[in-house]
Amino acid sequence: MNPPVEPSGAPLVDIGANLTHKSFRGDIEAVLARARGVGVRHLVVTGTSLPGSERARELAHEHAELRATAGIHPHNAKECDAAAIDRLRELCATPHVVAVGECGLDYDRNFSTPQQQRGAFEAQLAIAADTGLPVFLHERCAHDDFTAILRNACGTLSDCVVHCFTSGPAERDVYLELGAYIGVTGWVCDERRGAALRAAVPGIPGDRLLIETDAPFLLPRDLKPKPASRRNEPMHLAHVARRLAALRREDVGDLARTTTRNADRFFGLTERAGDC
């Protein structure tokens, strides 16, 4: 399968790819090669559970272009006991782990109770405060509780990004006021559900914008041709970048350079290169 989008001419960083997902088990090398083919220089593999975070770190150890996050997603918050927090702390002390998370609140399905989610979120924010690592955040249908907890902790955090932001200008402005980066995915390409995000995108300051695929999820709906498997993968970051550049009326190369510079700064990619 050839990449459907030509490289922008500038390197890209995918700040959120779920490469531990079972759909990538058979062809991770080919997936990474296709990503390199469109200029994706670094990818951050998302940790969403303790086993998933362990595997994300292993992948980052095996592949020079990968880094990892270590965290427990709100869906898995019921698993976030004292032993899990201790292990997350250990993972966050390793050189391949560049952020705490994915953590936050998700009241859409409540696979873990809101109380369990809030406890896990606060515990992981404490790890970030203690280690100085930035935080990779998740919020769905929980904006008020999420922002209240984040506001209480933000003075202790080095940085945070609201991953896979899908809301509109009002929510954008709250997160910007808290000093957060905004992570944008192929949701912006969804003509059915992406209107609020498309309205918010032009108002994200350039120095606060990050881009991601959230692969294998959120395949851009306007991608042509669509892969038969409907699996999203990091090579489609180039498509997301082009769509964002058009919405922001920017040159795609400039947007690529800006978001890559932001990702380097946020995750310390350049300074950590010698450790990984």
N, C-alpha and C positions, 0 to 999 in steps of 0.2 A: 504494500500500500504506500503510495507516494504522498507526501504532505500536500494538502490542498491549497496552502497559502505560501507564497514566496516569503523568504526572510525579509525583515524590515531593514536590514543593513546594520542594526545595532543589537547588542546582546539583550536577552530577556531573562527574567527570573520568575519562575512559577513559585509563588510563596505558599501554595497549598495543594498538594497532590496526594491522594490516598493510595500510594503505591503498594501498601500492604494488603490491599483488597484482593480477594481471591481471583478476580478477573485478570490480574496481572501476573499470576503465578507462572504462566507458561512462556511469556515472551517479554520479560522485563528488559532484556538487552536490546531487543528491537524497538521497544517503546522509547528507550532513552536515545537510541540512534536517530529515530525520527524527530525527537525533540531537538537534538543537536542540529539536525538538518534545517530547522527554521530559526536557529539562533538562540535556543534556550540554553543559557550558560550554567545556571544553577537551578535546582529544584529542592524545595523543602518538603520532606515527607511528613505527613500529619500523623501524630500519635493520638489515638482516641480512647485507648484502654491501656491497662498495664502491659498485657501481652503485645498489643499493637505498637506501643511505644518501644518495647524491647526490639521488635522486628524493624521498626523504622530506624532505630539506631544501628542495627546490623546492616541494613541496606546502605546507610550513609557510610559505614565503615568499608563496605565493599566497592562503592562507586564514588570516585573523586568529586563528581558534580552534585552529589546529594548531601543534604543536611537533614536533620530531624527535629521534630518537636517531641516533647514528652508530656503527656497529660491524660486526663480522664474526661471524656465527653459527658455532658449532662445526662444523656441517655443511660450512661453506665455509672452514674453517681452512686448508686446503691452498692457498688463494689469498692468505693473509696473509703476504706478503713485506715486505721493508723499504720498498718503494715504497708499498704499501698502507697500512702503518702511518704513513708520512709524510703521506699524503693524509688519513687519519683525523684526524691531529693538526690539519691545516688545517681540516677540517670542524668539529671540536670548538671551534675558535676563532671560529666564526660565531654570531651571536646567536640563530638559530632552533634550534640544536642544544642540548638541555638535559640530555643524558646520554650516556655512553659505553656502547655495546652495541647490539644484544643479543650478549652474549659469555658464554662459559662452557664447559661440557663436556657432551657427549652421546655416551655409549657404546652407545646402543641399536642404532644402525645403522652407526656408524663410517664415515660418508661421507668423513670425513678421519680419519687415524690418531690414536689417543690422543696420541701424541707431538706431532703437528701441532696438535692441539686445545690441549694444555697450553701450547705455545709462544705460540699466538695469544692465549690467555686471559691469560697473564702480561704480554704486550706491551700489551694493551688496559687491563689494570689499571694499568700504568705510565703510560699516557696520562691515565687518570682521576686518578692521584696528582699528576701534573704540572699538570693543568689545574684541578683542584678540582671537576670535574664529578662527579655521582653516577654509579653504575654500574647498568645494566639487565642482570640476570643470567639465565642459562639453565642448568638442570641436569637431566639425565635419565640414570638408570642409572649415575651417576658420583659418588655422594654423597661417598665418602671422599676421592677425589682432589680433587674440587671444594672441599670444606670445608678441606682442607689448604692448597690454594693461596690460598683466600680468607682463611684465618686468618693466613697469612704476610703478606698485603697489607693487612689491614683497618686497621692502625694508620696507614696512609698515605692512606686513602680518606675523602672527605667523607661519603658515604652510599652505600648499595646497597640494591637491592630484588631479592628472589628472585621473578622474574616467573613467572606461571603455576604457582604452587606447587600440587602435587597430592598431597603426601605426608601423613603423619600427625603425631601429637603429638610423637614423638621427634625427627623431623627439624625440625619447627617450633621446638622448644626449642633445638636447635643453632644455627639461624639467628638466633633472637632473642638468644642469648648472644653471637653475633658482632656484634650491633647492627643486623642487617638488617631492612628492611621486608619484609612478605609481600604479594605480589600474588595476588589470588584471581579466578578466571574462572568461566565457566559450567560448568566441570568439577564444581563443587559441586552442580550440578543433575542429574548423571548417576547414576541409581540403580544402574547396573551397576558403575561404577568409582570413584565418588566417596565411598565410605564413609569411607575414611581421612581425606580432606580434611574431610568434615563433622564428624568427631570432633575435628579440629584447630582448626576455625574459632572455636569459643567461647573458646578459650584464647589467641587472638591479641590482645595489648593494643590498645586502640582507637587509640593513637598510633603503631602500627606497621602498620596495615591500609591497603592500597590495593586498588582494584578495576579490572578490565579485562575486555575482551571477547576479545582475541586474534583479532579478526575478520580474515579471513572464516572462521577455524577455530573449533571448539568451540561451535557453536550449542547453546544449552541444550536438553537432551533433553526437559525438561518444559514447553517453550514451546508454547503453544496460541493460535492456530493456527500450525503450522510453515510457514515460507515454502516455496514449491514448489521453489526453487532449493537449499534447505538451506544457503544462504550466511548466515553470521553477520554482523552489522553493528553499529556502535556504538549504535544505538537500543536494542539488547537489554541494554545496561548497566543500564537501569532494572529489568529483570527479575532480573538477577544481584543487584542491590542489595536487592530485596525478599526474595529467597531467603536472602541472608546475614543480613538483619535478623531474619528469622524464626528462623534457627538460633541467633542470638546473643540472641534475645529483646529486641531493641531496636526502637525506632520507626524506620521507614525514613528519615524525614526527618533524624533524629539521625545515623543511619549515613551518609547522604549528606553532611551537613555535616562530619562527622568525617573521612571519606575525602577530601573535597575540600580541607579544611584541610591534611591530610597531604600531598596531591599538590602543593598550592601551596608548602608548605615544602620538599618533597623536590626538586622541579624548579625552584623559584624562579619560578613562573609569574607572580606579581604583579609582582615586581621586574623581570622581563624584559619585561613587556608593552610598555613604552615603546621597547624596542630592536627589536621584531619587526614 
